[in-house]
Amino acid sequence: MGFIAFLVLGLIAGAIAKAILPGNQGGGWFATMLLGVVGAMLGGILGSFLFNASLEEFWSLQTWALAIGGAIIVLLVWGLVTGRKRTE
């Protein structure tokens, strides 16, 4: 898969992950793409170690599931790291 295709995959996977997770994660399209690309990379790494799967083809259901799953993990960690502070 080419670099541009990987960026598009990351952007879409990040947007889907934001839609799946409840609450307001904030960030614009660039943050969504960045978190999605990091999530797609994480999903590819975890997929190759745990399931012997990889991110090879853009239109593969396996590729999309790994990318979205990785993006969800990255968004959850990002939410824990940048948790909102309560003001009283």
Biopython code that builds the backbone (N, CA, C, O; Angstrom):
import numpy as np
from Bio.PDB.StructureBuilder import StructureBuilder

atoms = [
    (1, "MET", "N", (0.856, -1.163, 0.000)),
    (1, "MET", "CA", (0.000, 0.000, 0.000)),
    (1, "MET", "C", (0.905, 1.229, 0.000)),
    (1, "MET", "O", (1.891, 1.284, 0.735)),
    (2, "GLY", "N", (0.565, 2.203, -0.822)),
    (2, "GLY", "CA", (1.361, 3.403, -0.940)),
    (2, "GLY", "C", (1.160, 4.374, 0.217)),
    (2, "GLY", "O", (0.263, 4.210, 1.044)),
    (3, "PHE", "N", (2.013, 5.381, 0.249)),
    (3, "PHE", "CA", (1.994, 6.359, 1.332)),
    (3, "PHE", "C", (0.690, 7.152, 1.369)),
    (3, "PHE", "O", (0.121, 7.347, 2.443)),
    (4, "ILE", "N", (0.213, 7.610, 0.222)),
    (4, "ILE", "CA", (-1.032, 8.386, 0.157)),
    (4, "ILE", "C", (-2.216, 7.514, 0.571)),
    (4, "ILE", "O", (-3.104, 7.974, 1.289)),
    (5, "ALA", "N", (-2.233, 6.275, 0.129)),
    (5, "ALA", "CA", (-3.306, 5.359, 0.514)),
    (5, "ALA", "C", (-3.289, 5.117, 2.022)),
    (5, "ALA", "O", (-4.346, 5.011, 2.644)),
    (6, "PHE", "N", (-2.100, 5.030, 2.612)),
    (6, "PHE", "CA", (-1.991, 4.838, 4.051)),
    (6, "PHE", "C", (-2.505, 6.066, 4.804)),
    (6, "PHE", "O", (-3.143, 5.921, 5.847)),
    (7, "LEU", "N", (-2.237, 7.276, 4.292)),
    (7, "LEU", "CA", (-2.763, 8.498, 4.905)),
    (7, "LEU", "C", (-4.284, 8.554, 4.820)),
    (7, "LEU", "O", (-4.949, 8.933, 5.784)),
    (8, "VAL", "N", (-4.830, 8.180, 3.675)),
    (8, "VAL", "CA", (-6.283, 8.156, 3.511)),
    (8, "VAL", "C", (-6.896, 7.120, 4.450)),
    (8, "VAL", "O", (-7.916, 7.386, 5.086)),
    (9, "LEU", "N", (-6.284, 5.948, 4.538)),
    (9, "LEU", "CA", (-6.743, 4.917, 5.455)),
    (9, "LEU", "C", (-6.727, 5.436, 6.888)),
    (9, "LEU", "O", (-7.686, 5.223, 7.629)),
    (10, "GLY", "N", (-5.660, 6.110, 7.288)),
    (10, "GLY", "CA", (-5.558, 6.660, 8.633)),
    (10, "GLY", "C", (-6.600, 7.719, 8.920)),
    (10, "GLY", "O", (-7.174, 7.748, 10.008)),
    (11, "LEU", "N", (-6.853, 8.592, 7.953)),
    (11, "LEU", "CA", (-7.860, 9.642, 8.133)),
    (11, "LEU", "C", (-9.245, 9.041, 8.317)),
    (11, "LEU", "O", (-9.985, 9.433, 9.219)),
    (12, "ILE", "N", (-9.585, 8.103, 7.472)),
    (12, "ILE", "CA", (-10.913, 7.480, 7.560)),
    (12, "ILE", "C", (-11.029, 6.622, 8.816)),
    (12, "ILE", "O", (-12.060, 6.642, 9.487)),
    (13, "ALA", "N", (-9.974, 5.864, 9.139)),
    (13, "ALA", "CA", (-10.002, 5.030, 10.346)),
    (13, "ALA", "C", (-10.103, 5.902, 11.593)),
    (13, "ALA", "O", (-10.822, 5.555, 12.530)),
    (14, "GLY", "N", (-9.401, 7.016, 11.618)),
    (14, "GLY", "CA", (-9.486, 7.936, 12.751)),
    (14, "GLY", "C", (-10.877, 8.534, 12.889)),
    (14, "GLY", "O", (-11.393, 8.660, 14.000)),
    (15, "ALA", "N", (-11.489, 8.904, 11.766)),
    (15, "ALA", "CA", (-12.852, 9.459, 11.812)),
    (15, "ALA", "C", (-13.855, 8.412, 12.285)),
    (15, "ALA", "O", (-14.757, 8.728, 13.060)),
    (16, "ILE", "N", (-13.708, 7.181, 11.831)),
    (16, "ILE", "CA", (-14.613, 6.111, 12.267)),
    (16, "ILE", "C", (-14.410, 5.829, 13.753)),
    (16, "ILE", "O", (-15.380, 5.617, 14.480)),
    (17, "ALA", "N", (-13.158, 5.825, 14.207)),
    (17, "ALA", "CA", (-12.883, 5.587, 15.623)),
    (17, "ALA", "C", (-13.487, 6.693, 16.488)),
    (17, "ALA", "O", (-14.026, 6.415, 17.559)),
    (18, "LYS", "N", (-13.401, 7.948, 16.029)),
    (18, "LYS", "CA", (-14.013, 9.057, 16.763)),
    (18, "LYS", "C", (-15.524, 8.911, 16.808)),
    (18, "LYS", "O", (-16.153, 9.252, 17.809)),
    (19, "ALA", "N", (-16.109, 8.409, 15.731)),
    (19, "ALA", "CA", (-17.565, 8.222, 15.700)),
    (19, "ALA", "C", (-17.998, 7.079, 16.609)),
    (19, "ALA", "O", (-19.090, 7.121, 17.175)),
    (20, "ILE", "N", (-17.154, 6.057, 16.755)),
    (20, "ILE", "CA", (-17.497, 4.904, 17.592)),
    (20, "ILE", "C", (-17.382, 5.251, 19.071)),
    (20, "ILE", "O", (-18.237, 4.868, 19.870)),
    (21, "LEU", "N", (-16.325, 5.979, 19.437)),
    (21, "LEU", "CA", (-16.100, 6.294, 20.845)),
    (21, "LEU", "C", (-17.050, 7.389, 21.313)),
    (21, "LEU", "O", (-17.264, 8.371, 20.603)),
    (22, "PRO", "N", (-17.619, 7.224, 22.506)),
    (22, "PRO", "CA", (-18.510, 8.261, 23.020)),
    (22, "PRO", "C", (-17.712, 9.466, 23.518)),
    (22, "PRO", "O", (-16.525, 9.359, 23.825)),
    (23, "GLY", "N", (-18.386, 10.609, 23.590)),
    (23, "GLY", "CA", (-17.750, 11.810, 24.119)),
    (23, "GLY", "C", (-17.128, 12.654, 23.027)),
    (23, "GLY", "O", (-17.189, 12.321, 21.843)),
    (24, "ASN", "N", (-16.536, 13.741, 23.446)),
    (24, "ASN", "CA", (-15.921, 14.691, 22.528)),
    (24, "ASN", "C", (-14.407, 14.559, 22.635)),
    (24, "ASN", "O", (-13.824, 14.935, 23.652)),
    (25, "GLN", "N", (-13.769, 14.034, 21.600)),
    (25, "GLN", "CA", (-12.324, 13.867, 21.613)),
    (25, "GLN", "C", (-11.594, 15.128, 21.175)),
    (25, "GLN", "O", (-10.397, 15.269, 21.427)),
    (26, "GLY", "N", (-12.286, 16.031, 20.535)),
    (26, "GLY", "CA", (-11.653, 17.262, 20.070)),
    (26, "GLY", "C", (-10.710, 16.997, 18.911)),
    (26, "GLY", "O", (-10.608, 15.878, 18.410)),
    (27, "GLY", "N", (-10.028, 18.046, 18.503)),
    (27, "GLY", "CA", (-9.074, 17.914, 17.401)),
    (27, "GLY", "C", (-9.767, 18.071, 16.064)),
    (27, "GLY", "O", (-10.939, 17.727, 15.912)),
    (28, "GLY", "N", (-9.041, 18.588, 15.113)),
    (28, "GLY", "CA", (-9.570, 18.776, 13.767)),
    (28, "GLY", "C", (-9.210, 17.619, 12.871)),
    (28, "GLY", "O", (-8.901, 16.521, 13.334)),
    (29, "TRP", "N", (-9.254, 17.883, 11.572)),
    (29, "TRP", "CA", (-9.003, 16.805, 10.622)),
    (29, "TRP", "C", (-7.543, 16.365, 10.653)),
    (29, "TRP", "O", (-7.243, 15.191, 10.433)),
    (30, "PHE", "N", (-6.621, 17.314, 10.929)),
    (30, "PHE", "CA", (-5.209, 16.944, 10.986)),
    (30, "PHE", "C", (-4.928, 16.034, 12.181)),
    (30, "PHE", "O", (-4.213, 15.040, 12.048)),
    (31, "ALA", "N", (-5.485, 16.366, 13.347)),
    (31, "ALA", "CA", (-5.314, 15.516, 14.532)),
    (31, "ALA", "C", (-5.965, 14.157, 14.307)),
    (31, "ALA", "O", (-5.432, 13.130, 14.728)),
    (32, "THR", "N", (-7.121, 14.155, 13.641)),
    (32, "THR", "CA", (-7.793, 12.897, 13.324)),
    (32, "THR", "C", (-6.920, 12.039, 12.419)),
    (32, "THR", "O", (-6.791, 10.835, 12.637)),
    (33, "MET", "N", (-6.317, 12.657, 11.399)),
    (33, "MET", "CA", (-5.463, 11.911, 10.486)),
    (33, "MET", "C", (-4.219, 11.408, 11.208)),
    (33, "MET", "O", (-3.815, 10.260, 11.022)),
    (34, "LEU", "N", (-3.619, 12.246, 12.019)),
    (34, "LEU", "CA", (-2.415, 11.845, 12.732)),
    (34, "LEU", "C", (-2.693, 10.683, 13.685)),
    (34, "LEU", "O", (-1.949, 9.703, 13.703)),
    (35, "LEU", "N", (-3.758, 10.791, 14.473)),
    (35, "LEU", "CA", (-4.115, 9.711, 15.388)),
    (35, "LEU", "C", (-4.539, 8.454, 14.622)),
    (35, "LEU", "O", (-4.254, 7.336, 15.052)),
    (36, "GLY", "N", (-5.216, 8.639, 13.492)),
    (36, "GLY", "CA", (-5.612, 7.500, 12.675)),
    (36, "GLY", "C", (-4.430, 6.783, 12.051)),
    (36, "GLY", "O", (-4.410, 5.553, 11.999)),
    (37, "VAL", "N", (-3.446, 7.530, 11.577)),
    (37, "VAL", "CA", (-2.258, 6.919, 10.987)),
    (37, "VAL", "C", (-1.453, 6.188, 12.061)),
    (37, "VAL", "O", (-0.975, 5.076, 11.839)),
    (38, "VAL", "N", (-1.306, 6.824, 13.231)),
    (38, "VAL", "CA", (-0.618, 6.151, 14.338)),
    (38, "VAL", "C", (-1.390, 4.891, 14.734)),
    (38, "VAL", "O", (-0.796, 3.845, 14.995)),
    (39, "GLY", "N", (-2.720, 5.003, 14.777)),
    (39, "GLY", "CA", (-3.551, 3.848, 15.100)),
    (39, "GLY", "C", (-3.456, 2.749, 14.067)),
    (39, "GLY", "O", (-3.440, 1.569, 14.415)),
    (40, "ALA", "N", (-3.394, 3.122, 12.793)),
    (40, "ALA", "CA", (-3.247, 2.124, 11.736)),
    (40, "ALA", "C", (-1.904, 1.414, 11.855)),
    (40, "ALA", "O", (-1.815, 0.203, 11.656)),
    (41, "MET", "N", (-0.857, 2.174, 12.182)),
    (41, "MET", "CA", (0.452, 1.557, 12.385)),
    (41, "MET", "C", (0.420, 0.614, 13.588)),
    (41, "MET", "O", (0.943, -0.498, 13.523)),
    (42, "LEU", "N", (-0.191, 1.059, 14.678)),
    (42, "LEU", "CA", (-0.310, 0.217, 15.861)),
    (42, "LEU", "C", (-1.135, -1.032, 15.554)),
    (42, "LEU", "O", (-0.772, -2.137, 15.959)),
    (43, "GLY", "N", (-2.243, -0.854, 14.840)),
    (43, "GLY", "CA", (-3.065, -2.000, 14.459)),
    (43, "GLY", "C", (-2.308, -2.979, 13.585)),
    (43, "GLY", "O", (-2.460, -4.190, 13.742)),
    (44, "GLY", "N", (-1.494, -2.477, 12.665)),
    (44, "GLY", "CA", (-0.689, -3.347, 11.818)),
    (44, "GLY", "C", (0.354, -4.111, 12.612)),
    (44, "GLY", "O", (0.581, -5.296, 12.369)),
    (45, "ILE", "N", (0.993, -3.432, 13.569)),
    (45, "ILE", "CA", (2.005, -4.092, 14.402)),
    (45, "ILE", "C", (1.358, -5.154, 15.281)),
    (45, "ILE", "O", (1.826, -6.291, 15.340)),
    (46, "LEU", "N", (0.270, -4.775, 15.970)),
    (46, "LEU", "CA", (-0.417, -5.749, 16.826)),
    (46, "LEU", "C", (-0.996, -6.903, 16.013)),
    (46, "LEU", "O", (-0.947, -8.057, 16.439)),
    (47, "GLY", "N", (-1.542, -6.586, 14.843)),
    (47, "GLY", "CA", (-2.095, -7.628, 13.984)),
    (47, "GLY", "C", (-1.050, -8.614, 13.511)),
    (47, "GLY", "O", (-1.311, -9.814, 13.432)),
    (48, "SER", "N", (0.144, -8.107, 13.194)),
    (48, "SER", "CA", (1.194, -9.014, 12.731)),
    (48, "SER", "C", (1.723, -9.881, 13.865)),
    (48, "SER", "O", (2.062, -11.044, 13.647)),
    (49, "PHE", "N", (1.798, -9.327, 15.072)),
    (49, "PHE", "CA", (2.295, -10.123, 16.202)),
    (49, "PHE", "C", (1.256, -11.107, 16.720)),
    (49, "PHE", "O", (1.578, -12.262, 16.997)),
    (50, "LEU", "N", (0.008, -10.655, 16.853)),
    (50, "LEU", "CA", (-1.009, -11.488, 17.481)),
    (50, "LEU", "C", (-1.718, -12.428, 16.514)),
    (50, "LEU", "O", (-2.008, -13.573, 16.859)),
    (51, "PHE", "N", (-1.998, -11.948, 15.301)),
    (51, "PHE", "CA", (-2.835, -12.712, 14.374)),
    (51, "PHE", "C", (-2.135, -13.084, 13.076)),
    (51, "PHE", "O", (-2.748, -13.694, 12.200)),
    (52, "ASN", "N", (-0.860, -12.729, 12.936)),
    (52, "ASN", "CA", (-0.120, -12.962, 11.696)),
    (52, "ASN", "C", (-0.830, -12.313, 10.502)),
    (52, "ASN", "O", (-0.885, -12.876, 9.409)),
    (53, "ALA", "N", (-1.372, -11.114, 10.744)),
    (53, "ALA", "CA", (-2.084, -10.360, 9.713)),
    (53, "ALA", "C", (-1.315, -9.061, 9.451)),
    (53, "ALA", "O", (-0.539, -8.614, 10.296)),
    (54, "SER", "N", (-1.529, -8.468, 8.297)),
    (54, "SER", "CA", (-0.818, -7.234, 7.973)),
    (54, "SER", "C", (-1.719, -6.273, 7.212)),
    (54, "SER", "O", (-2.827, -6.623, 6.805)),
    (55, "LEU", "N", (-1.220, -5.059, 7.031)),
    (55, "LEU", "CA", (-1.936, -4.024, 6.284)),
    (55, "LEU", "C", (-1.352, -3.960, 4.877)),
    (55, "LEU", "O", (-0.530, -3.092, 4.583)),
    (56, "GLU", "N", (-1.770, -4.867, 4.017)),
    (56, "GLU", "CA", (-1.186, -4.920, 2.680)),
    (56, "GLU", "C", (-2.068, -4.306, 1.611)),
    (56, "GLU", "O", (-1.566, -3.579, 0.754)),
    (57, "GLU", "N", (-3.358, -4.571, 1.632)),
    (57, "GLU", "CA", (-4.242, -4.091, 0.583)),
    (57, "GLU", "C", (-5.243, -3.093, 1.143)),
    (57, "GLU", "O", (-5.789, -3.293, 2.228)),
    (58, "PHE", "N", (-5.481, -2.025, 0.402)),
    (58, "PHE", "CA", (-6.361, -0.952, 0.860)),
    (58, "PHE", "C", (-7.795, -1.418, 1.025)),
    (58, "PHE", "O", (-8.461, -1.019, 1.980)),
    (59, "TRP", "N", (-8.284, -2.242, 0.131)),
    (59, "TRP", "CA", (-9.697, -2.645, 0.154)),
    (59, "TRP", "C", (-9.956, -3.936, 0.926)),
    (59, "TRP", "O", (-11.016, -4.542, 0.772)),
    (60, "SER", "N", (-9.016, -4.359, 1.744)),
    (60, "SER", "CA", (-9.179, -5.569, 2.524)),
    (60, "SER", "C", (-9.912, -5.266, 3.837)),
    (60, "SER", "O", (-9.592, -4.293, 4.520)),
    (61, "LEU", "N", (-10.891, -6.099, 4.183)),
    (61, "LEU", "CA", (-11.615, -5.927, 5.447)),
    (61, "LEU", "C", (-10.670, -6.073, 6.633)),
    (61, "LEU", "O", (-10.829, -5.390, 7.644)),
    (62, "GLN", "N", (-9.707, -6.942, 6.515)),
    (62, "GLN", "CA", (-8.701, -7.135, 7.562)),
    (62, "GLN", "C", (-7.918, -5.846, 7.803)),
    (62, "GLN", "O", (-7.678, -5.477, 8.953)),
    (63, "THR", "N", (-7.522, -5.166, 6.747)),
    (63, "THR", "CA", (-6.783, -3.911, 6.864)),
    (63, "THR", "C", (-7.602, -2.870, 7.597)),
    (63, "THR", "O", (-7.093, -2.198, 8.493)),
    (64, "TRP", "N", (-8.864, -2.729, 7.227)),
    (64, "TRP", "CA", (-9.726, -1.729, 7.849)),
    (64, "TRP", "C", (-10.008, -2.057, 9.304)),
    (64, "TRP", "O", (-10.027, -1.157, 10.145)),
    (65, "ALA", "N", (-10.228, -3.328, 9.620)),
    (65, "ALA", "CA", (-10.491, -3.713, 11.013)),
    (65, "ALA", "C", (-9.271, -3.435, 11.885)),
    (65, "ALA", "O", (-9.412, -2.918, 12.993)),
    (66, "LEU", "N", (-8.085, -3.767, 11.406)),
    (66, "LEU", "CA", (-6.871, -3.502, 12.175)),
    (66, "LEU", "C", (-6.630, -2.004, 12.341)),
    (66, "LEU", "O", (-6.253, -1.555, 13.424)),
    (67, "ALA", "N", (-6.843, -1.231, 11.283)),
    (67, "ALA", "CA", (-6.619, 0.212, 11.356)),
    (67, "ALA", "C", (-7.613, 0.882, 12.297)),
    (67, "ALA", "O", (-7.225, 1.736, 13.094)),
    (68, "ILE", "N", (-8.868, 0.514, 12.219)),
    (68, "ILE", "CA", (-9.880, 1.114, 13.096)),
    (68, "ILE", "C", (-9.655, 0.683, 14.539)),
    (68, "ILE", "O", (-9.772, 1.498, 15.455)),
    (69, "GLY", "N", (-9.333, -0.594, 14.750)),
    (69, "GLY", "CA", (-9.039, -1.066, 16.107)),
    (69, "GLY", "C", (-7.840, -0.350, 16.708)),
    (69, "GLY", "O", (-7.867, 0.046, 17.873)),
    (70, "GLY", "N", (-6.800, -0.186, 15.921)),
    (70, "GLY", "CA", (-5.627, 0.555, 16.395)),
    (70, "GLY", "C", (-5.945, 2.008, 16.680)),
    (70, "GLY", "O", (-5.451, 2.567, 17.659)),
    (71, "ALA", "N", (-6.768, 2.635, 15.834)),
    (71, "ALA", "CA", (-7.151, 4.031, 16.045)),
    (71, "ALA", "C", (-7.982, 4.184, 17.317)),
    (71, "ALA", "O", (-7.840, 5.176, 18.032)),
    (72, "ILE", "N", (-8.841, 3.220, 17.602)),
    (72, "ILE", "CA", (-9.622, 3.261, 18.845)),
    (72, "ILE", "C", (-8.694, 3.174, 20.048)),
    (72, "ILE", "O", (-8.874, 3.905, 21.022)),
    (73, "ILE", "N", (-7.708, 2.291, 19.992)),
    (73, "ILE", "CA", (-6.747, 2.171, 21.097)),
    (73, "ILE", "C", (-5.995, 3.479, 21.287)),
    (73, "ILE", "O", (-5.836, 3.945, 22.415)),
    (74, "VAL", "N", (-5.529, 4.076, 20.191)),
    (74, "VAL", "CA", (-4.777, 5.332, 20.279)),
    (74, "VAL", "C", (-5.664, 6.445, 20.828)),
    (74, "VAL", "O", (-5.206, 7.242, 21.646)),
    (75, "LEU", "N", (-6.920, 6.519, 20.396)),
    (75, "LEU", "CA", (-7.821, 7.551, 20.922)),
    (75, "LEU", "C", (-8.105, 7.353, 22.407)),
    (75, "LEU", "O", (-8.192, 8.329, 23.153)),
    (76, "LEU", "N", (-8.249, 6.110, 22.844)),
    (76, "LEU", "CA", (-8.458, 5.854, 24.270)),
    (76, "LEU", "C", (-7.242, 6.286, 25.086)),
    (76, "LEU", "O", (-7.385, 6.927, 26.128)),
    (77, "VAL", "N", (-6.053, 5.935, 24.614)),
    (77, "VAL", "CA", (-4.836, 6.341, 25.323)),
    (77, "VAL", "C", (-4.689, 7.861, 25.298)),
    (77, "VAL", "O", (-4.325, 8.462, 26.308)),
    (78, "TRP", "N", (-4.967, 8.484, 24.155)),
    (78, "TRP", "CA", (-4.889, 9.935, 24.033)),
    (78, "TRP", "C", (-5.861, 10.610, 25.013)),
    (78, "TRP", "O", (-5.524, 11.624, 25.625)),
    (79, "GLY", "N", (-7.050, 10.050, 25.157)),
    (79, "GLY", "CA", (-8.020, 10.594, 26.100)),
    (79, "GLY", "C", (-7.558, 10.465, 27.540)),
    (79, "GLY", "O", (-7.817, 11.346, 28.360)),
    (80, "LEU", "N", (-6.874, 9.371, 27.853)),
    (80, "LEU", "CA", (-6.347, 9.206, 29.213)),
    (80, "LEU", "C", (-5.191, 10.168, 29.489)),
    (80, "LEU", "O", (-5.069, 10.706, 30.589)),
    (81, "VAL", "N", (-4.354, 10.373, 28.487)),
    (81, "VAL", "CA", (-3.189, 11.251, 28.663)),
    (81, "VAL", "C", (-3.618, 12.709, 28.759)),
    (81, "VAL", "O", (-3.119, 13.450, 29.606)),
    (82, "THR", "N", (-4.535, 13.122, 27.899)),
    (82, "THR", "CA", (-4.949, 14.531, 27.856)),
    (82, "THR", "C", (-6.301, 14.730, 28.520)),
    (82, "THR", "O", (-7.056, 15.619, 28.126)),
    (83, "GLY", "N", (-6.616, 13.923, 29.518)),
    (83, "GLY", "CA", (-7.919, 14.007, 30.184)),
    (83, "GLY", "C", (-8.277, 15.430, 30.581)),
    (83, "GLY", "O", (-7.423, 16.225, 30.975)),
    (84, "ARG", "N", (-9.553, 15.723, 30.466)),
    (84, "ARG", "CA", (-10.013, 17.080, 30.788)),
    (84, "ARG", "C", (-9.968, 17.302, 32.282)),
    (84, "ARG", "O", (-10.315, 16.426, 33.074)),
    (85, "LYS", "N", (-9.533, 18.495, 32.650)),
    (85, "LYS", "CA", (-9.472, 18.848, 34.050)),
    (85, "LYS", "C", (-10.796, 19.507, 34.449)),
    (85, "LYS", "O", (-11.331, 20.350, 33.729)),
    (86, "ARG", "N", (-11.302, 19.105, 35.601)),
    (86, "ARG", "CA", (-12.560, 19.676, 36.080)),
    (86, "ARG", "C", (-12.290, 20.978, 36.805)),
    (86, "ARG", "O", (-11.331, 21.092, 37.569)),
    (87, "THR", "N", (-13.133, 21.944, 36.564)),
    (87, "THR", "CA", (-13.030, 23.207, 37.296)),
    (87, "THR", "C", (-14.211, 23.310, 38.241)),
    (87, "THR", "O", (-15.356, 23.080, 37.852)),
    (88, "GLU", "N", (-13.923, 23.657, 39.481)),
    (88, "GLU", "CA", (-14.997, 23.716, 40.472)),
    (88, "GLU", "C", (-15.293, 25.133, 40.845)),
    (88, "GLU", "O", (-16.171, 25.384, 41.671)),
]
sb = StructureBuilder()
sb.init_structure("model")
sb.init_model(0)
sb.init_chain("A")
sb.init_seg("    ")
for serial, (resi, resn, name, xyz) in enumerate(atoms, 1):
    if name == "N":
        sb.init_residue(resn, " ", resi, " ")
    sb.init_atom(name, np.array(xyz, "f"), 0.0, 1.0, " ", f" {name:<3s}", serial, name[0])
structure = sb.get_structure()
